[in-house]
Amino acid sequence: MSTYAIGDLQGCLAPFDALLARIGFNPDRDRLLLAGDLVNRGPDSLGALRRVHELRDNAQVVLGNHDLHLLAVAHGHARLKNKDTLQPILDAPDRDTLLGWLQRQPLLVEAPAFDAVMAHAGLPPLWTLEQARQRAAEMAAVLADPASADTFFQEMYGNEPAGWRDDLTGPTRWRVITNYFTRMRFVDRQGDLDLTTKGEADQPPAGFVPWFEHPDRLERERRVLFGHWAALEGHTGVAGVEALDTGCVWGGTLTALRLDDGTRFRCDCDAALIP
């Protein structure tokens, strides 16, 4: 039995299937942790979502920003963008099954056997793990309630407020929690987010650092697994912080990290295996 953490699929079904073959994935014994952004920009978002749904008994999934965008569109609170590849999902006969399942997925999952925690963009550096758990659970409750979920998707988009405050309430609070879990890259000393810069980790905006390099980062006991930041190419330079998005949709690779021993497996965007 092995457990594999896999980076952002973004609609790249063929590489995902090739990667599962590469690792010899066996649903009778193996487990998957998927770092979110299952859909969008790639050539087969519907196929990728269906495949993960088929594997749901063997997979834990966290929501990414593209997954939430799909749900906001489906709720009628956002429009498709020119580069989105989500229309086939919206037109599919099984859309309600797929989208209902997707909306029930959390922002944070844990793998206690490996002292690991996964969120799409990472773990906010000035949150304890218990705080992250509570805020992820709060968002799961929001998404589970039809009325609050509809309000959330209506108010989800935006970069403000840039940082956490304990007195935040309602949709504003929900937006900030979601931005930390699904869009975070650079933070300042107070932990506030810069949500406009998407480049290399060594080219931060003035006064900001990659979240995993924050000098006062609170959670250092557990391995932190995350996707979202393809420009890292799978490297953080920080022990115990594992970047999984290696840019398959941009012509890079799709990566699986075997948590049992730290071995990485990959296949390229054309599903040709790389030794």
N, C-alpha and C positions, 0 to 999 in steps of 0.2 A: 504494500500500500504506500502510495506517494501522494504528496500534496504539491500542486504547482500554482504559482502566482503568475498571471498572464496580463500583459499590458493592453493598451487600448486597441480594440478591434476596429472601430470606426467603419464598420461595414465591409471589412476585408474577409469574406467568408473563406475563399480558397486558401489563403495563407493560414487561417485558423485551423481548417481541416488538415492541412499539411503539417502544422505544428503538433496537432494531436497525434498524428501518425508518427511523427518524429520522436515524440516522447513515449510512444507506445501506450497512450492513455487507455485505461480499461475501466469502464464505468462500474464494474463489479467491485473494484477495490480502490480506485484513485479519486482524488478530490481536486477541484479547481477553485481558485480565488481569482475573480476577474475585476480589474481595476477601474471599470466604468468606461464611458464612451463606447458602448457596444455598437453604436450606429453613427452614421453621417459622414459625408465626404467620400467614403469608399464606394466601390461599385455595386455592392449587394447588401445594403442595410437590412432589408427584409430577411434575406437568407441568414445573415449573421444573427439577427434577433431570434429567428426561429430556431437556429441551432442551439443557442444558449438556453432557450426555453426548453428544448428537448432534453438538455443536460441538467435541468434545474435541480434534480434530486442529488446531483453530485457537485453542484457549483454554488458558491456564495458570490454575490455580485454587489458592488457598490455603484450608486448612481454617479454619473459624470455630467458635466455641463451640457453635452450634446444630447444625452438621454433626457435631461430635464427640458431642453429646448423642444424635443419631439413631443413631450407631454404637454407643454404649453401650447404648441401648435394644435395638438389634438383637442385641447380644451377651448380652442378658439381665441386665445389671448396672445398669439404671435403669428407671424406670417413666415412662410418658407423663404429662405434666402437663395440667391442665385446658385450657390455651390452646394446647397443641401441635397441630399439623396434620400429623402424621407418619404416622398410621395407614395412609393409602392407600399409602404407600411400603412399609410392612411387609407389606401384603396383596397387593402387586403381583406379577404373574407373573415380572417381570424384576427383582425386588428383589435377588437375589444378584448379578446383573450390575451394577446401579447401586451397591449398597453396596460391592461389591468394588472397583469403580473409585474410589469416593469415598475409601475407606480408603487408597488408594495416593497420594492427593494430599498435597503437602507443607505445611509451616507457613510456608515462606518461598520466594519466587521472585524472580528478578532479570531485569531488562531492560537488559542492558549497553549496547545502542544508545542508550538514553535516560538512562544513569547512574541507573537507578531500581531500587528494591527494594520489594517488597510483602509485608506480613504483615497478618493480619486486624485486630489491635489496634494494630499499629505495631512499631517497633524499640525494644527496651529501651534506655533512654538511656545506661546505664553498661556496655553490651556493645559491643565493636567489631563491625564487620560480619563479620569472620572468626569471632568467637565465636558470633555469631548463626547463621552458616552451619553451624558444627560442631554446635551444639545442635539446629538444625532437622534436620540429617542424622541425628543420634542418634535423634530421634523418628521419622523416616521408617523407620529400621531396626527400631525397636520395633513400629511398626504393620505392618511387613511380615512379622513373625514371629508366627504364630498364638498361641503360648503367651504371649509377652511382651505382645502386643496384648490378650489376654484379661485378663491381670493389670493392665495399664494401665487398661482401662475399668472394672475393678472398683474401682480406687483413684483414679480421675481426679478425683472431686468433692472440693472442699474449698478453703479459703482459706489454709491453713497448709502449710508455712512461708510467710511473707509476702514473703520476699526470697531472692535467690540466695546460695548458698555453694558454694564449689568442692568441699567434701567431701560434698555431697549424693549419694546413691546410690539406685538402684532406683526403685520407683514414686514415692517422694517427690520425687526429682530430676525424674522425668518430669512430675509434676503441676506443679511450679514452672515448668519450661520452657513447658509448655502454657498455664499461666495468664498468663505474660508475653506470649506470642504471640497469644493469643485473647481475653483478658479484661482486659488492662491499660487503665486510664484515668489514674488519679492515682498518683504515686510521691512518696516523701519524698526527703530529701537523700541517703540511703544507697541509694536505688533500690528500696526495699521498696514493695510494692503495697498500696493500699487497694482492695479488691474489693467494697465494699458501696455506694459512692457512684457514682451514675450520672447526675448532673445536668450543669449547665452548666460549661464550663471555668473561668469566672470565679467559681465557687462551690466551691472545693476544701475538703476537710476541713483542719483546722488542721495545719500542718506539711507539707502536700502541695501538689504542683503538677501540672498536666497533664504527661504524660511528655515531650511535645515542647517544653515550656518549662523543662525541667531545666537549670540553669546549666552543668552539666558534661557535657551530652550529647556523646557521643563521635563519632557518625557524622553529619557535616555536609557531606560531599562529595557524597553522592548524594541524589536525590529519594526521599523515603519516602512510599509510598502505603499507605493503610489505610482500613478501614471501621469497623464496630463501634459508633461513637459518634455516634448520630443527633442527639443534642442539639447537636452542633457545627454542624449544618446546612451542612456542607461547608466550614467556615472554621476555620483554626487561627491565623491571624495570624502564622505563622512561614514565612518563605520556604523553599521546597523541601520542605515537609511538607504533603501533600495528603490532606484528609479526603474520603472518597467516599460514606459512608453519609449520605444526606439523607432518611432516614425514610420511604421509600415505603410500607412496611407500616403506618406510623402515620398515613397520610394526607398524607405529604409527596411527595417526588419520587424518581425513580430517575435517577442521574447517571452519565454517561460522560465521562471526561476523555480527549481525544485527546492522546496524549503527544507527537506530532509537533510540535504548535504550542501546546499548553496550552488549547485551546478546550474548553469544557464544553457538553454537551448534556444535556437532561433531559426526562422526561415524568412526569406526575403519577400518582397511585396508581390512577386510573381509566383510564390509558393514553391520555388526551387530551394531545396535544402542547402544550408551552409554548414560545413563541418565545424 
